[in-house]
């Protein structure tokens, strides 16, 4: 018998329909607990929570009285799963940072919302491999854990960036950097929207040669050896990280709304680590759903570091921050960033949606706690205590497939206000904006 608007005790969760998702996982995704009071008035919000998980094509929930428990009710969820795994190629054209790759992702392993990702990439600037496994609710409880491995080789472009000429985008040096590492994370979910965790990570970093760009002859490989000193010594990068995440966002049809905040501390471990640094990061964002399918989003980032090695520098100039400037054009140990972005629906055909975005980015970066000159090589413009304040404005398009949160294709064109030059960013596959 279907229950009306009377609040009763939840005594069970049952899954119906073509779904492999387990009952305890559905309860966790719906943010309900056995023993709590529940009524039909809660069903619209439960439907929203299950839809926001991105695991289901269709969601239908109802309450029925329990035959076994007087005054108890059972939550029935009729679910139609999305295809939970994907193998997809990627293409990135981020200014000078061009790359192709392929990734495999499983989004609902064993029907328990566990995540598995393998990704490999070859690029002019960055070639990398990443593997991770995440269990967001171990045995259906509040503990979460993750293991990951990461390796890359990067040709890091370092720019002259004179303070008296904001239009200058000349390269000062190109540093070959290799990194191989792994990490393990253990966390606890205090509320469905509040998670804290600790991650132990270890890596080895080596600098494979640096050269001045004007001395490179593509027809003569011998000229591509080291031409200038490397920015740092090789060594072990071993640290302990702490994260606190507040995430009350909801998702539907490419639209996000709600708050998100993340606070991170990252401290190298004395005696094990060779670099001796400290990093703190705060990221806060809020998105509003307007007029049905419009979205307004505000983002802010604050980062502060102490004695950062070259490979841990903050940067500005990328699809995720300052889109009107060259890829990672600016470096520093202190970073401030703000972003305003508005997106609107343009067209929809079956499960494909096209959205247009307009944005304004503003950022500051500079070195204020540098390492000793004998430990780290800096460019002259990085050591005078000044930083760089830059702004850009632009627009782009996003193509979404199904109800996936991240777009499958993204294109941005941005104009650097101080730099007086446009930049184009294209991402296909695993996008990140």
C-alpha positions as CSV (number, residue, x, y, z in Angstrom):
1,X,0.0,0.0,0.0
2,X,1.4,3.4,-1.0
3,X,1.9,5.8,1.9
4,X,0.5,9.3,1.9
5,X,2.1,12.4,3.6
6,X,2.5,10.7,7.0
7,X,6.0,10.6,8.4
8,X,7.1,7.1,9.2
9,X,10.3,5.2,10.1
10,X,12.4,4.0,7.2
11,X,13.1,0.3,7.6
12,X,14.5,-0.7,4.3
13,X,15.6,0.2,0.7
14,X,14.7,-1.9,-2.3
15,X,16.0,-1.5,-5.9
16,X,13.9,-2.3,-8.8
17,X,14.4,-2.1,-12.6
18,X,17.5,-2.8,-14.7
19,X,20.1,-1.6,-12.2
20,X,23.2,-3.3,-10.7
21,X,23.4,-0.7,-8.0
22,X,23.1,-2.2,-4.5
23,X,20.6,-1.2,-1.9
24,X,23.1,0.2,0.5
25,X,24.7,2.3,-2.3
26,X,21.2,3.7,-3.2
27,X,20.7,4.6,0.4
28,X,24.0,6.4,0.5
29,X,23.4,8.2,-2.7
30,X,19.9,9.2,-1.6
31,X,21.2,10.5,1.7
32,X,18.8,8.4,3.8
33,X,19.5,6.2,6.8
34,X,17.6,3.3,8.1
35,X,15.6,4.4,11.2
36,X,15.1,8.0,10.1
37,X,11.7,9.7,9.7
38,X,10.6,9.9,6.1
39,X,7.5,10.9,4.1
40,X,6.3,11.4,0.6
41,X,7.3,15.1,0.9
42,X,11.0,13.9,0.9
43,X,10.7,12.0,-2.4
44,X,11.4,15.0,-4.8
45,X,14.6,15.7,-3.0
46,X,15.6,12.0,-3.0
47,X,15.0,11.9,-6.7
48,X,17.2,14.9,-7.2
49,X,20.0,13.3,-5.1
50,X,19.9,10.1,-7.1
51,X,19.8,11.9,-10.4
52,X,22.8,14.1,-9.3
53,X,24.9,10.9,-8.8
54,X,25.2,10.7,-12.6
55,X,24.7,6.9,-12.4
56,X,21.1,6.6,-13.7
57,X,19.2,7.4,-16.9
58,X,15.9,7.3,-15.1
59,X,14.9,7.5,-11.4
60,X,11.5,6.8,-9.9
61,X,11.0,6.5,-6.1
62,X,8.1,5.6,-3.9
63,X,7.3,4.6,-0.3
64,X,5.3,1.6,0.8
65,X,4.3,0.3,4.2
66,X,6.4,-2.6,5.5
67,X,4.5,-5.8,6.2
68,X,7.1,-6.9,8.7
69,X,7.5,-3.7,10.8
70,X,4.5,-1.8,12.1
71,X,4.6,1.9,11.3
72,X,7.7,1.2,9.1
73,X,8.1,2.0,5.4
74,X,10.3,0.8,2.6
75,X,11.8,3.1,0.0
76,X,11.5,1.5,-3.5
77,X,13.8,2.9,-6.2
78,X,13.1,2.0,-9.8
79,X,16.4,2.8,-11.6
80,X,17.7,2.5,-15.1
81,X,21.5,2.5,-15.0
82,X,23.6,4.4,-17.4
83,X,26.4,2.5,-19.1
84,X,28.9,2.7,-16.3
85,X,32.2,2.4,-18.2
86,X,33.7,4.2,-21.1
87,X,36.9,4.1,-23.2
88,X,37.4,7.5,-24.9
89,X,40.2,9.3,-26.8
90,X,41.2,12.9,-25.8
91,X,42.5,15.9,-27.6
92,X,43.9,19.1,-26.1
93,X,44.9,22.2,-27.9
94,X,45.7,24.6,-25.1
95,X,47.9,27.1,-26.8
96,X,51.4,25.5,-27.1
97,X,50.2,22.6,-25.0
98,X,48.9,20.1,-27.5
99,X,48.3,16.5,-26.5
100,X,46.4,13.4,-27.4
101,X,45.4,10.6,-25.0
102,X,43.0,7.8,-24.2
103,X,41.2,7.0,-21.0
104,X,39.2,4.2,-19.4
105,X,36.7,5.0,-16.7
106,X,34.4,2.8,-14.6
107,X,31.9,4.9,-12.7
108,X,29.9,2.3,-10.7
109,X,32.2,-0.7,-10.1
110,X,30.3,-3.7,-8.6
111,X,27.2,-1.4,-8.3
112,X,28.8,0.3,-5.3
113,X,29.6,3.7,-6.8
114,X,33.3,2.8,-6.8
115,X,35.4,4.7,-9.4
116,X,38.3,3.4,-11.5
117,X,40.3,5.5,-13.9
118,X,43.2,4.8,-16.3
119,X,44.5,7.6,-18.5
120,X,47.6,8.0,-20.7
121,X,48.6,11.0,-22.7
122,X,51.3,12.1,-25.2
123,X,51.9,15.8,-25.6
124,X,54.3,18.5,-26.7
125,X,54.5,19.8,-23.2
126,X,53.1,17.1,-21.0
127,X,53.1,13.3,-21.4
128,X,51.6,11.4,-18.5
129,X,50.0,8.3,-17.0
130,X,47.4,8.2,-14.2
131,X,45.6,5.4,-12.5
132,X,43.3,5.6,-9.5
133,X,40.7,3.6,-7.6
134,X,38.2,5.3,-5.3
135,X,35.7,3.7,-2.8
136,X,33.6,6.7,-1.6
137,X,31.7,4.6,1.0
138,X,33.7,1.5,2.2
139,X,31.2,-1.3,2.9
140,X,28.4,1.2,2.7
141,X,29.7,3.2,5.7
142,X,31.2,6.6,6.2
143,X,34.9,5.7,5.5
144,X,36.3,6.5,2.1
145,X,39.6,5.4,0.6
146,X,41.6,5.8,-2.6
147,X,44.9,4.6,-4.1
148,X,46.6,6.3,-7.1
149,X,49.7,6.3,-9.2
150,X,50.9,9.2,-11.3
151,X,53.9,9.7,-13.7
152,X,54.7,12.5,-16.1
153,X,57.4,14.1,-18.2
154,X,57.0,17.8,-18.9
155,X,58.8,20.4,-20.9
156,X,57.9,23.3,-18.6
157,X,57.9,26.6,-20.4
158,X,59.2,29.4,-18.2
159,X,58.6,33.0,-19.4
160,X,60.5,36.2,-19.1
161,X,57.4,38.2,-17.9
162,X,59.0,41.6,-17.5
163,X,57.0,43.8,-15.2
164,X,57.3,46.8,-17.5
165,X,55.8,45.1,-20.5
166,X,52.6,43.1,-20.0
167,X,52.4,42.2,-23.7
168,X,55.8,40.3,-23.6
169,X,55.2,36.5,-23.9
170,X,58.9,35.5,-24.6
171,X,60.2,32.2,-23.3
172,X,63.2,32.4,-20.9
173,X,63.9,28.6,-20.6
174,X,62.4,25.2,-21.1
175,X,62.9,22.7,-18.3
176,X,62.5,19.0,-18.8
177,X,61.0,17.5,-15.6
178,X,60.1,13.9,-14.9
179,X,57.9,12.7,-11.9
180,X,56.8,9.3,-10.8
181,X,54.8,8.8,-7.6
182,X,51.9,7.1,-5.8
183,X,49.6,7.9,-3.0
184,X,47.0,6.4,-0.6
185,X,44.1,8.3,1.0
186,X,41.8,7.6,3.9
187,X,38.8,9.8,4.6
188,X,35.7,10.0,6.7
189,X,32.2,11.4,5.7
190,X,30.9,13.5,8.6
191,X,27.8,14.5,6.6
192,X,26.8,13.6,3.1
193,X,28.2,17.0,2.1
194,X,31.2,17.1,4.4
195,X,34.3,14.9,4.0
196,X,37.7,15.1,5.6
197,X,40.7,12.9,4.5
198,X,44.5,12.4,4.8
199,X,46.7,11.4,1.9
200,X,50.2,10.1,2.1
201,X,52.1,10.6,-1.2
202,X,55.6,9.9,-2.4
203,X,57.4,10.6,-5.6
204,X,60.8,11.0,-7.1
205,X,61.5,14.0,-9.3
206,X,64.4,14.5,-11.7
207,X,65.2,17.4,-14.0
208,X,66.3,16.0,-17.4
209,X,67.9,19.2,-18.7
210,X,67.1,22.8,-19.4
211,X,67.7,24.9,-22.5
212,X,67.2,28.4,-23.8
213,X,64.5,28.2,-26.5
214,X,66.5,30.3,-29.1
215,X,69.3,27.8,-29.1
216,X,67.1,24.9,-30.2
217,X,67.4,23.6,-33.8
218,X,64.7,21.1,-34.6
219,X,67.0,19.6,-37.4
220,X,69.9,19.1,-35.0
221,X,69.1,16.9,-31.9
222,X,72.5,17.7,-30.4
223,X,71.3,21.3,-29.8
224,X,68.6,20.1,-27.5
225,X,70.8,19.2,-24.6
226,X,71.1,21.3,-21.4
227,X,71.8,24.9,-22.2
228,X,71.0,26.6,-18.9
229,X,71.1,25.3,-15.3
230,X,68.2,23.2,-14.2
231,X,65.8,25.0,-11.7
232,X,66.1,22.5,-8.9
233,X,68.0,19.4,-7.8
234,X,66.6,15.9,-8.2
235,X,65.1,14.4,-5.1
236,X,62.3,12.7,-3.2
237,X,59.0,14.6,-2.9
238,X,57.2,12.9,0.1
239,X,54.4,14.7,1.9
240,X,51.2,14.3,3.9
241,X,48.1,16.0,2.7
242,X,44.9,16.9,4.6
243,X,41.7,17.9,2.8
244,X,38.3,19.2,4.1
245,X,35.6,19.3,1.4
246,X,32.1,20.8,1.6
247,X,30.1,19.8,-1.5
248,X,26.3,20.4,-1.7
249,X,26.2,20.7,-5.5
250,X,23.5,19.2,-7.6
251,X,23.6,18.3,-11.3
252,X,21.2,17.9,-14.1
253,X,21.5,18.1,-17.9
254,X,24.8,19.9,-17.8
255,X,23.7,22.5,-15.2
256,X,25.3,22.7,-11.7
257,X,23.9,24.5,-8.7
258,X,24.9,24.8,-5.1
259,X,28.1,25.4,-3.0
260,X,31.5,23.8,-3.1
261,X,34.5,24.5,-0.9
262,X,37.8,22.7,-0.5
263,X,40.6,23.4,2.0
264,X,44.0,21.6,1.5
265,X,47.2,21.5,3.5
266,X,50.3,19.8,2.1
267,X,53.4,19.4,4.2
268,X,56.6,17.7,3.2
269,X,57.9,15.1,5.7
270,X,61.3,15.9,7.3
271,X,63.8,13.2,7.0
272,X,62.0,11.6,4.1
273,X,61.6,14.5,1.7
274,X,64.4,16.4,0.0
275,X,62.6,19.7,-0.7
276,X,61.1,20.9,2.7
277,X,58.0,22.9,1.6
278,X,54.5,23.7,2.7
279,X,51.3,24.4,0.6
280,X,47.9,25.6,1.6
281,X,44.9,26.0,-0.8
282,X,41.4,27.3,-0.5
283,X,38.9,26.9,-3.3
284,X,35.3,28.2,-3.0
285,X,32.7,28.3,-5.6
286,X,28.9,28.7,-5.9
287,X,26.6,28.1,-8.8
288,X,23.0,29.2,-9.3
289,X,20.5,27.6,-11.7
290,X,18.5,30.5,-13.3
291,X,15.5,30.6,-15.6
292,X,15.3,26.8,-15.8
293,X,18.6,25.9,-17.5
294,X,20.8,29.0,-17.2
295,X,23.8,28.8,-14.9
296,X,25.8,31.5,-13.1
297,X,28.9,30.4,-11.4
298,X,31.4,32.3,-9.2
299,X,34.8,30.7,-8.3
300,X,37.7,31.9,-6.1
301,X,41.1,30.3,-5.3
302,X,43.6,31.3,-2.7
303,X,47.0,29.5,-2.6
304,X,50.0,30.1,-0.4
305,X,53.3,28.2,-0.4
306,X,56.5,28.2,1.5
307,X,59.9,27.3,-0.2
308,X,58.2,25.6,-3.1
309,X,60.4,23.5,-5.5
310,X,59.9,24.3,-9.2
311,X,57.6,21.3,-9.9
312,X,55.2,22.4,-7.1
313,X,54.9,26.1,-8.2
314,X,51.4,27.6,-8.6
315,X,50.8,28.7,-12.1
316,X,48.4,31.0,-14.0
317,X,47.5,30.6,-17.7
318,X,45.3,27.5,-18.5
319,X,41.7,26.4,-19.2
320,X,41.1,26.1,-15.5
321,X,42.2,29.6,-14.5
322,X,43.5,32.5,-16.6
323,X,42.3,31.7,-20.1
324,X,43.6,34.8,-21.9
325,X,47.3,34.0,-21.5
326,X,49.7,31.4,-22.6
327,X,49.6,28.0,-20.9
328,X,51.2,28.3,-17.4
329,X,52.8,31.7,-18.4
330,X,53.1,32.9,-14.8
331,X,54.5,31.1,-11.7
332,X,54.6,31.9,-8.0
333,X,54.2,30.7,-4.4
334,X,51.1,33.0,-3.8
335,X,48.1,32.9,-6.0
336,X,44.7,34.6,-6.0
337,X,42.1,33.9,-8.7
338,X,38.5,34.9,-9.3
339,X,36.1,33.8,-12.1
340,X,32.6,34.7,-13.2
341,X,31.0,32.5,-15.8
342,X,27.5,32.4,-17.2
343,X,26.2,29.7,-19.5
344,X,23.0,29.3,-21.4
345,X,21.4,26.5,-23.5
346,X,21.7,26.9,-27.2
347,X,20.4,23.7,-28.8
348,X,19.4,20.1,-27.8
349,X,19.1,17.0,-29.9
350,X,18.1,13.8,-28.2
351,X,20.8,13.3,-25.5
352,X,23.2,15.9,-26.9
353,X,23.1,19.5,-25.5
354,X,25.0,22.6,-26.7
355,X,25.6,25.4,-24.3
356,X,27.3,28.8,-24.7
357,X,29.4,30.4,-22.0
358,X,30.7,33.9,-21.3
359,X,33.3,34.6,-18.7
360,X,35.7,37.0,-16.9
361,X,38.9,35.7,-15.2
362,X,41.1,37.8,-12.8
363,X,44.2,36.6,-11.1
364,X,47.3,37.5,-9.2
365,X,50.5,35.4,-8.7
366,X,54.0,36.1,-7.4
367,X,56.9,34.8,-5.3
368,X,56.9,36.0,-1.7
369,X,58.5,33.0,0.2
370,X,61.2,31.8,-2.3
371,X,63.8,29.2,-1.6
372,X,67.4,30.2,-1.0
373,X,69.2,31.2,-4.2
374,X,71.5,28.2,-3.9
375,X,68.6,25.8,-3.8
376,X,66.5,27.1,-6.7
377,X,67.0,28.9,-10.0
378,X,64.6,31.8,-10.5
379,X,64.1,34.2,-13.4
380,X,65.1,37.9,-12.6
381,X,61.4,39.1,-12.7
382,X,60.5,36.5,-10.1
383,X,62.7,37.8,-7.3
384,X,61.9,41.5,-6.9
385,X,59.0,40.9,-4.6
386,X,56.4,41.9,-7.2
387,X,53.8,39.7,-8.8
388,X,51.6,39.8,-11.9
389,X,47.9,40.9,-11.9
390,X,46.1,39.9,-15.1
391,X,42.6,39.7,-16.4
392,X,40.8,38.3,-19.4
393,X,37.3,38.1,-20.9
394,X,35.9,35.6,-23.4
395,X,33.3,33.1,-24.4
396,X,33.0,29.5,-25.6
397,X,30.8,26.5,-26.2
398,X,30.3,23.2,-24.3
399,X,28.8,20.0,-25.7
400,X,27.3,17.6,-23.2
401,X,26.2,14.0,-23.7
402,X,23.6,12.5,-21.5
403,X,23.6,13.9,-18.0
404,X,27.3,13.8,-17.6
405,X,28.6,16.7,-15.4
406,X,31.7,17.5,-17.5
407,X,31.3,18.5,-21.1
408,X,32.5,16.1,-23.8
409,X,33.8,19.0,-26.0
410,X,34.8,22.5,-24.8
411,X,36.1,25.5,-26.8
412,X,37.1,28.8,-25.2
413,X,38.4,32.0,-26.9
414,X,39.7,34.5,-24.4
415,X,41.3,37.9,-24.7
416,X,44.0,38.9,-22.3
417,X,43.2,42.5,-21.3
418,X,46.8,43.4,-20.3
419,X,48.5,41.1,-22.8
420,X,46.4,42.3,-25.7
421,X,46.4,38.9,-27.3
422,X,43.7,36.2,-27.8
423,X,44.1,32.6,-26.7
424,X,42.2,29.5,-27.9
425,X,41.6,26.4,-25.7
426,X,40.1,23.2,-27.2
427,X,39.4,20.1,-25.2
428,X,37.8,16.9,-26.3
429,X,37.2,13.9,-24.1
430,X,38.2,14.3,-20.4
431,X,37.6,18.0,-20.2
432,X,38.6,20.3,-17.3
433,X,37.3,24.0,-17.2
